Amino acid sequence: MGHQINPCLKRTFTVFNILFALVGAVIITITLLAQVFTNVNGDLEGRDTGLLVLYIVGSVTMVIAILGAYGACKESKVSLIVFLVCMVIGSLLMLRAGIPAAVARPKLEGFLEEKFREVLPLDKASEDVKDMADAIQTQLHCCGLFSYEDWEGDIPDSCLCNQAEEMEGKCQTVTYRLLMLQKQRSIYIKTCFPIIISYVHMIADITIGVIFTLAILALLGLILSSIMIHQMRYPDRPTILLSVPTIFTTSPPKYQELHNPPPPY
C-alpha cells in the first residue's frame, strides 16, 4: 500500500511532536528546579500538589508526543485518532484550568496573607506550625512571617544570624523582654512572607505559562492530526488546506499559434 499522507505534512507533524516532547521534558526540568529552589520541610500551601501536577503534565505530554510521532511514521489511523482525542481533551482541560488560574493569580498574595495571619502569634501556635516556621527561617534566612514580633518574646534560634551575615549587613539587633529580663539578639532583617510569596508567584507563573503553551500546542496538534486522518480516509481527495487555489495558477502557454503560423503571402 502506498503512502496516504502528504510527505511534507508527515515531516511537519513529526517535527511538531519532537517539539511537543521537548516541551514535556522542559516542564519536568523546570518543575525539578522549582522543587529544589523552594525546598523546605513542610507543605507551603499546596506547593507539593502543584509540583506533582506539573510532573504528571510533563510526563503525559511526552507520552502523547511519542504516540503522535509513531502514528505519523507508521501511518497508523488508530494512533492518530487516539492522538486527536487526546488533543481535544487536552486543549479543553488546559483552557478550563488556565483561565481561572490566570484570574486567581492576582489574589494569591491576599489569600496567603490572610491564611498566615491566622496562625499568629507564632510562639503560641501549634508545634507543627512552629516546626514549619523554624524550617522556613533556617532555609530562607528570615525571621517571622511579617515581623520578628510575630514571635512576641520567644524568638527562636532559627532567627539568629552568624558573624559573617552580620558583617554583610543582613542582620539587626533587637531588644526584647523575656520573663523579667531584657535581652538583645542579632536576627535576620528580612521577614519570611515576602520571600514565600515570591516563590509562590514563581510557581504560579510557570504553571500558567505551561498551561497556555500546552493549550496552543494541543490546538495545533488537533489541526494537523485532523488533516492527516482526512488524507488517510480519502487518499484520492486533495486536502483543501494544502492545495494551491486555482486562481493563483498560471494558464498554460498558447502553443497552437506557434505550431500553426500564418501562411506566407
Buried (B, 14 or more C-beta within 10 A) or exposed (E): EEEBBBEEBBEBBBEBBBEBBEBBBBBBEBBBEBBEEBEBEBEBBEBEEBBEBBBEBBBBBBEBBBBBBBBBBEBBBEBBBBBBEBBBEBBEBBBEBBBEBEEEBEEBBEEBBEEBEEBBEBBEBEEEBBEBBBBBBBBBBBBBBBEBBBBBEEBBEBBBBEEEBEEEEBBBEBEBEEEEEEEEBBBBBBBBBEBBBEBBEEBBEBBBEBBBBBBEBBBBBBEBBBBBBBBBEEEEEEBEEEEEEEEEEEEEEEEEEEEEEEEEE
